[in-house]
Every structure is written in C-alpha cells, then in structure tokens.
Amino acid sequence: MRIIKSILVSALLLCGCVQILAQCKDRNCGLIIRGRVTDLKIEKEKESVYFDIKLALEFKNEGKEPIILFKPEFKGRYWSGGIYLKATERGESICSFEAWQSLAGSRSKYRKLGEKLDVANPPSKYTKILMPNETWDLEDETGIGVILERPPKIDGFEIDDGFGRCKSWKEIQSFPAKMWLETSYQLNPWNVGYYKPNLIEKLKERWKTFGNVLAENDEDDIFESFRITSEPIPIDFSEVRKKLLK
C-alpha cells in the first residue's frame, strides 16, 4: 500500500497536478502597469485650469508565477492616490499630487468584505488571478489641476495657492507639449485590515499554492497596503493648449 501511495504522489508531481509556488522575492512579483491616454479635456476657471484625463490601463504579469489581485472596489477602478506629470520620461517634475485613502467607508461593508475574503481559495468575485504573460485591461479617470499664473512673492515668500507642488500653466508653456504621466494605485482593499488585522498576510500564506498575493512588508502597517506606480504614459497637451489660447 505504501509503495502504491508513493507511486501516486510521484505521478502527481511529475504531471504538475500539485502546484507549490515559491514566494516571490521581487516586490511586484513581475506586475507591470502600462497605459495610454484615451481622452483629455479641460475645465478653465478664473484663476486655474483642470485637466480631466481618461486612461486605458494594461496590468501585465511579466513574472514567472501567478499573481493574485484583489478586484477594484470603486466601480471597477483602483484608488489612484498619486499623480505625477514630468517633462521627460525620467526627467523634471512638472506636477505631483497625492491623496491616499484614510479610514473611511461603511464598517459593515468592510467587515463583510473581510469575511468573504477569509476563505480557503481566492474567490473569483473578489480576486483576479493573473497568470504569467497574461494582461488585464482596466480603465481609469484622473485629473490634474494647476493655477494659470503664480502670484508674485510677498517679502520673498510664495503665497499658498493650493497648487504648490505643480508649476503654473504659464510656466508649463515653456515645456514641450508632449509630456509623461505616472499614476500610483492602491491595489489592496485598504480598510479591511482595520476590521480584520493581518488578513492580507494570512491570505498570502493560505493562497500561495494559487499565486502571489501582493502586500507591503511593513509589520507596523495593519492595513497591509500595496501601492504600485505605472510606467510613464505619454500625454500630449497640444490640443488643449490651442483651446486655452482661444
């Protein structure tokens, strides 16, 4: 009987029916986000201008093992907490804005979500297993607001106009119309950790035969977040510049 069991186990391992994944040493486990601008509109006010940007995103697993992602909470979109505009692909910053989630939302909603995630296998309703070389297409809508012209300094100090980390639209005119945009996303359900501490870390261990759960390695972070920034996305302000000149 022992010989038969040994033969069966060996056969399972040879045919690949038993999958045992090593924990990914790379923080992203091969996850890459690329994108393209699908629409760019402007809303001009008396002293500022807002750019409404629509993006088509491609999440791709360029690693060797499956990645387990939690599906977006916000109408099919992940929380975009960081927006960065640069003059060149790796160059000077034109504008940067960050606004990450705080403890908010319905307690019952996140408690229920935690319960639905706290299961033996990754639930398909709330998770997406991204296989090696697989891509997942998502959409996003974000924006950038800048002041039209920065007010003069008073006694050598700049006035806080609410756009301190962004150059004014007048200053931006000196840069090429074609620039680069990066967006940062929070991929894990942020508030679940508050109601179910260390849940993501538990799922990371529990689901490792299905793939790698992405989480920050911070023991003090009860929320177990995972933030990732897209690769630079080309964005062309040529048309909106013409509209602003009218």
NORGIFEN-V330026 format. One record per helix or strand. SS is the DSSP state (hx for helix, st for strand). FROM is the first residue (numbers start at 1). LEN is the number of residues. If there is no record, write none. Layout:
BEGIN
[[SS	FROM	LEN] [SS	FROM	LEN]]
END
This chain:
BEGIN
[[hx	2	14] [st	31	14] [st	48	14] [st	67	4] [st	74	1] [st	77	1] [st	79	8] [st	93	6] [hx	107	11] [st	127	4] [st	135	13] [st	154	1] [st	157	1] [st	166	1] [hx	169	4] [st	178	9] [hx	192	4] [hx	199	8] [st	212	2] [st	227	3] [st	233	4] [hx	238	8]]
END
